Amino acid sequence: MNVHEFQAKQLFAQFGVPVPRGKEITSPEAATAWASELNTLVFVVKAQIHAGGRGKAGGVKITKEKGAVAGIAKELIGKTLITHQTGPKGRKVHRLLLEEGANIAKELYLSILVDRDTGWPTFIASTEGGMEIEEVAEKTPEKIIKEAVDPAVGFQGHNGRNVAFALGLQTMEPAVINPFVQMLGNLYRLFMEKHAALVEINPLIITKEKTLVALDGKVSFDDNGIFKHDDVQNMRDLNEKDPLEIEATANNLNYVKLDGNIGGMVNGAGLAMATMDVIKLAGMLAPYDVVEQYGVDKSRDEAYDTTTRMALGAGFDALRDAGIPLVMHYKLSLIHISEPTRPY
């Protein structure tokens, strides 16, 4: 589950990570009111959508005129932004982040995620802040710094110092080394306590006043851990999700919307991938829409047979009537059907 930048910054502030003073805005009138409260020479207005590349798509505006903020807000709210992550349909802007500008001296990149090779939380850092980290990794991989944290021990001061000195902060700006180490510890707490999948700051800036500020932020959460955090669940923005994905979630299904013309109903991720490969090998259009359904607790397992007997038959009828091909591979030994099966 992804959240908006303004929500990520709310979490940063809760865990002691410095952020610009800002607020969610949903109308030009609210933009005017909040701009009057900001004591800044520069106003930054950012469209809030779950996609990168907003700046290149015209979704980030900067102005020194307080009176211009309402006009910018009116321009952006309701606008459809098309970026390299939204696809050709783009994403409609429903809310903005209006915040104060910053006096930037240096931009860094910083994130924490789980390294799949080691299974350990790992900090990723680079001096190339403000750029897409994938591009940096491809063109100048030597500028990518990694620091793994043993989860059995937790974050230690030496982890932070390793990253700080690898970035060259001792020569770049020695005054921020201790705050930087403390910030990494706070980010680690956020990552672990909130069951995050990714915490990213890009850019993390060093200001001319020799302070650190998370100028942009992204947080993604492990879907399997969200139920433990009511505050995170309340951050879900249904405007950013496909209606079919919303319906699937409400019915305890994992649904992936893709571009093909063949539907797949499977009971395991490995089986889904294998079925997709077979379809592609046969020369048919894949990927295809995938619904993965399985029991995760006793009550759901007990309801599973009922779903199989009633819902699947109706679903097959609908697909047949619509002329949509369906590939289904099921372990019938796990299902106990007391009534005749349909002739499909």
C-alpha positions as CSV (number, residue, x, y, z in Angstrom):
1,M,0.0,0.0,0.0
2,N,1.3,3.4,-1.0
3,V,0.6,6.7,0.6
4,H,0.8,10.3,-0.5
5,E,3.9,12.5,0.0
6,F,2.1,14.7,2.6
7,Q,1.2,11.5,4.6
8,A,4.7,10.2,4.3
9,K,5.9,13.5,5.8
10,Q,3.4,13.2,8.6
11,L,5.0,9.9,9.5
12,F,8.5,11.4,9.2
13,A,7.6,14.1,11.6
14,Q,6.1,11.6,14.1
15,F,9.5,9.8,14.1
16,G,11.7,12.8,14.4
17,V,12.7,13.3,10.8
18,P,12.7,17.0,9.8
19,V,10.4,18.0,7.0
20,P,9.3,21.4,5.5
21,R,6.2,23.0,7.1
22,G,3.3,22.0,4.9
23,K,-0.3,20.9,4.7
24,E,-2.8,18.9,2.5
25,I,-4.9,21.2,0.3
26,T,-8.1,20.4,-1.5
27,S,-9.3,23.8,-2.7
28,P,-8.0,27.2,-3.8
29,E,-9.5,28.8,-0.8
30,A,-7.7,26.4,1.5
31,A,-4.5,27.2,-0.4
32,T,-4.9,30.9,0.2
33,A,-5.6,30.4,3.9
34,W,-2.6,28.2,4.5
35,A,-0.2,30.3,2.4
36,S,-1.1,33.2,4.7
37,E,0.2,31.2,7.6
38,L,3.5,30.2,6.1
39,N,6.4,32.4,6.9
40,T,8.4,31.8,3.7
41,L,9.7,33.5,0.7
42,V,9.1,30.5,-1.6
43,F,5.8,28.5,-1.9
44,V,5.9,25.0,-3.3
45,V,2.7,23.4,-4.6
46,K,2.8,19.7,-5.3
47,A,0.1,17.5,-6.9
48,Q,-0.5,14.4,-4.7
49,I,-0.8,11.2,-6.8
50,H,0.7,7.7,-6.3
51,A,3.3,8.1,-9.1
52,G,6.8,9.4,-9.6
53,G,7.7,12.0,-12.3
54,R,5.2,14.6,-11.1
55,G,7.6,17.5,-11.7
56,K,8.3,16.6,-15.3
57,A,4.5,16.3,-15.9
58,G,3.8,19.8,-14.6
59,G,2.6,18.6,-11.2
60,V,5.0,20.7,-9.1
61,K,4.9,24.5,-9.1
62,I,7.1,27.0,-7.3
63,T,6.2,30.6,-6.7
64,K,7.5,33.6,-4.7
65,E,4.1,35.3,-4.9
66,K,1.7,34.4,-2.1
67,G,-1.2,35.7,-4.2
68,A,-0.4,33.2,-7.0
69,V,-0.9,30.2,-4.8
70,A,-4.7,30.0,-5.2
71,G,-4.4,30.1,-9.0
72,I,-1.9,27.3,-9.0
73,A,-4.1,25.2,-6.8
74,K,-7.1,25.8,-9.1
75,E,-5.0,24.8,-12.1
76,L,-3.7,21.5,-10.5
77,I,-6.8,20.3,-8.7
78,G,-8.8,18.1,-11.2
79,K,-5.9,18.0,-13.7
80,T,-4.9,14.6,-15.1
81,L,-1.1,14.0,-14.8
82,I,0.6,11.6,-17.2
83,T,4.0,10.3,-16.0
84,H,6.1,7.3,-16.8
85,Q,4.5,5.5,-13.9
86,T,0.8,6.4,-14.5
87,G,0.4,4.9,-18.0
88,P,-1.3,6.7,-20.8
89,K,-4.5,7.3,-18.9
90,G,-2.7,9.3,-16.2
91,R,-4.0,10.0,-12.7
92,K,-6.4,12.8,-11.7
93,V,-5.3,15.1,-9.0
94,H,-7.6,15.4,-6.0
95,R,-5.4,17.0,-3.4
96,L,-2.2,19.0,-3.2
97,L,0.6,19.6,-0.7
98,L,1.4,23.2,-0.1
99,E,4.7,23.8,1.8
100,E,7.4,26.2,2.4
101,G,10.5,26.3,0.2
102,A,14.0,25.4,1.4
103,N,17.5,26.9,1.0
104,I,19.2,24.0,-0.7
105,A,23.0,23.6,-0.5
106,K,23.3,19.8,-1.4
107,E,20.9,17.0,-2.4
108,L,21.3,13.4,-1.3
109,Y,19.3,10.2,-1.8
110,L,18.3,8.0,1.1
111,S,16.0,5.0,1.5
112,I,15.6,1.8,3.5
113,L,14.1,-1.5,2.3
114,V,14.6,-5.2,2.7
115,D,17.4,-6.7,0.7
116,R,16.0,-9.8,-0.9
117,D,19.4,-11.5,-1.0
118,T,20.2,-11.1,2.7
119,G,16.7,-10.6,4.2
120,W,18.0,-7.7,6.2
121,P,16.8,-4.1,6.3
122,T,19.2,-2.2,4.2
123,F,19.9,1.5,3.8
124,I,20.5,2.8,0.2
125,A,22.2,6.1,-0.1
126,S,23.8,8.3,-2.8
127,T,25.3,11.7,-3.3
128,E,23.1,11.9,-6.5
129,G,19.9,13.2,-4.8
130,G,17.0,14.5,-6.8
131,M,17.6,12.0,-9.6
132,E,15.9,8.7,-10.3
133,I,17.9,6.2,-8.3
134,E,17.4,3.5,-11.0
135,E,19.1,5.7,-13.4
136,V,22.0,6.3,-11.0
137,A,22.3,2.6,-10.4
138,E,22.5,1.9,-14.1
139,K,24.9,4.6,-15.2
140,T,27.1,5.2,-12.1
141,P,26.6,2.2,-9.8
142,E,29.7,3.1,-7.9
143,K,27.7,6.0,-6.4
144,I,25.2,3.7,-4.7
145,I,26.0,3.0,-1.0
146,K,24.4,0.1,0.9
147,E,24.4,-0.5,4.6
148,A,22.6,-3.6,5.9
149,V,21.3,-3.7,9.5
150,D,21.1,-7.0,11.4
151,P,17.5,-7.2,12.5
152,A,18.5,-9.3,15.5
153,V,20.5,-6.4,16.9
154,G,18.7,-3.4,15.3
155,F,20.2,-0.1,14.2
156,Q,23.5,0.8,15.7
157,G,25.4,4.0,15.6
158,H,28.1,2.5,13.5
159,N,25.5,1.8,10.8
160,G,24.7,5.4,10.5
161,R,28.4,6.5,10.6
162,N,29.2,4.0,7.9
163,V,26.7,5.7,5.6
164,A,27.7,9.2,6.6
165,F,31.4,8.7,5.9
166,A,30.7,6.8,2.7
167,L,28.7,9.8,1.5
168,G,31.6,12.0,2.4
169,L,29.7,14.1,5.0
170,Q,32.9,14.6,6.9
171,T,34.2,16.9,4.2
172,M,30.9,17.9,2.6
173,E,29.4,19.3,5.9
174,P,30.7,17.9,9.2
175,A,28.0,19.7,11.2
176,V,25.3,17.3,9.9
177,I,27.0,14.0,10.7
178,N,25.4,13.5,14.1
179,P,21.9,14.6,13.1
180,F,22.3,12.3,10.0
181,V,23.1,9.3,12.1
182,Q,20.2,10.1,14.4
183,M,17.9,10.5,11.4
184,L,18.9,7.0,10.1
185,G,18.0,5.5,13.5
186,N,14.6,7.2,13.3
187,L,13.9,6.0,9.8
188,Y,14.8,2.5,10.9
189,R,12.3,2.7,13.7
190,L,9.6,4.0,11.3
191,F,10.4,1.2,8.9
192,M,10.2,-1.6,11.5
193,E,7.4,-0.3,13.7
194,K,5.0,0.5,10.8
195,H,5.8,-2.7,8.8
196,A,7.0,-0.6,5.8
197,A,8.2,-2.1,2.6
198,L,10.0,1.1,1.5
199,V,10.9,4.4,3.1
200,E,12.5,6.8,0.7
201,I,13.7,10.4,0.8
202,N,14.6,11.9,-2.5
203,P,16.0,14.4,-2.1
204,L,17.3,14.6,1.4
205,I,18.8,18.1,1.5
206,I,21.5,19.8,3.4
207,T,20.4,23.4,3.7
208,K,22.7,26.5,3.6
209,E,21.9,26.8,7.4
210,K,23.6,23.4,7.8
211,T,20.5,21.4,8.7
212,L,18.9,18.3,7.2
213,V,15.4,18.3,5.6
214,A,13.4,15.5,3.9
215,L,12.3,17.6,0.9
216,D,10.4,14.7,-0.7
217,G,9.2,11.4,0.7
218,K,7.7,8.1,-0.2
219,V,6.5,5.3,2.1
220,S,5.0,2.0,1.0
221,F,3.7,-0.6,3.4
222,D,3.6,-4.4,3.5
223,D,-0.1,-5.3,2.9
224,N,0.2,-8.2,5.3
225,G,1.0,-5.9,8.2
226,I,-1.4,-3.0,7.6
227,F,-4.1,-4.6,9.8
228,K,-1.9,-3.9,12.8
229,H,-2.0,-0.1,12.2
230,D,-5.3,1.8,12.1
231,D,-3.5,5.0,11.4
232,V,-1.9,3.6,8.2
233,Q,-5.2,2.1,7.1
234,N,-6.8,5.5,7.4
235,M,-4.3,6.9,4.9
236,R,-5.6,4.7,2.1
237,D,-6.8,6.8,-0.8
238,L,-9.3,4.9,-2.9
239,N,-9.1,7.5,-5.7
240,E,-5.6,6.1,-6.4
241,K,-6.8,2.5,-6.8
242,D,-8.5,0.7,-9.7
243,P,-12.2,0.1,-8.8
244,L,-11.7,-3.6,-9.6
245,E,-8.8,-3.8,-7.1
246,I,-11.0,-2.1,-4.5
247,E,-13.7,-4.7,-5.0
248,A,-11.2,-7.5,-4.9
249,T,-9.7,-6.3,-1.6
250,A,-13.2,-6.1,-0.1
251,N,-13.7,-9.7,-1.0
252,N,-10.3,-10.9,0.3
253,L,-8.9,-11.5,-3.2
254,N,-5.5,-10.5,-4.6
255,Y,-6.2,-9.0,-8.0
256,V,-3.7,-7.8,-10.5
257,K,-4.9,-5.6,-13.4
258,L,-2.8,-6.2,-16.5
259,D,-3.2,-5.7,-20.3
260,G,-4.1,-9.1,-21.7
261,N,-7.4,-10.5,-22.9
262,I,-7.4,-13.8,-21.0
263,G,-8.6,-14.1,-17.4
264,G,-6.9,-16.4,-14.9
265,M,-8.3,-17.7,-11.7
266,V,-5.6,-19.5,-9.7
267,N,-4.9,-20.6,-6.1
268,G,-1.2,-19.7,-5.9
269,A,1.3,-17.3,-7.2
270,G,3.6,-19.9,-8.6
271,L,0.7,-21.5,-10.4
272,A,-0.3,-18.1,-11.8
273,M,3.1,-17.5,-13.2
274,A,3.3,-21.0,-14.7
275,T,-0.1,-20.6,-16.3
276,M,0.9,-17.2,-17.7
277,D,4.0,-18.7,-19.2
278,V,2.0,-21.5,-20.9
279,I,-0.4,-19.0,-22.4
280,K,2.4,-16.9,-23.7
281,L,4.2,-19.9,-25.1
282,A,1.0,-20.8,-27.0
283,G,1.2,-17.4,-28.7
284,M,-1.8,-15.8,-27.0
285,L,-1.8,-12.4,-25.4
286,A,-0.4,-12.3,-21.9
287,P,-0.1,-11.0,-19.3
288,Y,-3.7,-11.3,-18.3
289,D,-6.0,-10.4,-15.4
290,V,-5.2,-12.6,-12.4
291,V,-7.4,-13.3,-9.4
292,E,-5.7,-15.2,-6.7
293,Q,-7.9,-16.7,-4.0
294,Y,-6.9,-18.7,-1.0
295,G,-7.6,-19.3,2.6
296,V,-5.5,-17.6,5.2
297,D,-7.3,-18.6,8.4
298,K,-9.8,-21.3,9.5
299,S,-12.9,-19.2,9.0
300,R,-12.0,-18.3,5.5
301,D,-11.0,-21.8,4.6
302,E,-14.4,-23.0,5.8
303,A,-16.1,-20.4,3.6
304,Y,-13.9,-21.3,0.7
305,D,-16.0,-24.3,-0.4
306,T,-19.1,-22.2,-0.5
307,T,-17.3,-19.6,-2.6
308,T,-16.2,-22.4,-5.0
309,R,-19.6,-23.9,-5.4
310,M,-21.7,-20.7,-5.8
311,A,-19.5,-17.8,-6.9
312,L,-17.3,-19.6,-9.5
313,G,-20.3,-21.1,-11.3
314,A,-21.9,-17.7,-11.6
315,G,-18.6,-16.2,-12.7
316,F,-18.1,-18.8,-15.4
317,D,-21.6,-18.0,-16.7
318,A,-20.8,-14.3,-16.9
319,L,-17.5,-14.9,-18.7
320,R,-19.2,-17.3,-21.2
321,D,-22.0,-14.8,-21.9
322,A,-19.4,-12.0,-22.5
323,G,-17.3,-14.2,-24.8
324,I,-14.2,-13.9,-22.5
325,P,-11.8,-16.9,-22.5
326,L,-10.8,-18.2,-19.1
327,V,-8.0,-20.5,-18.0
328,M,-8.5,-22.2,-14.7
329,H,-6.2,-24.7,-13.0
330,Y,-7.5,-25.9,-9.7
331,K,-6.4,-28.5,-7.2
332,L,-9.8,-30.3,-6.9
333,S,-8.5,-32.6,-4.2
334,L,-8.7,-29.6,-1.8
335,I,-12.4,-28.9,-2.6
336,H,-15.3,-30.9,-1.4
337,I,-18.3,-30.3,-3.7
338,S,-21.5,-31.9,-2.7
339,E,-23.5,-30.9,-5.8
340,P,-22.9,-31.6,-9.5
341,T,-20.2,-29.6,-11.1
342,R,-20.9,-27.4,-14.1
343,P,-20.0,-28.8,-17.5
344,Y,-17.1,-26.3,-18.3
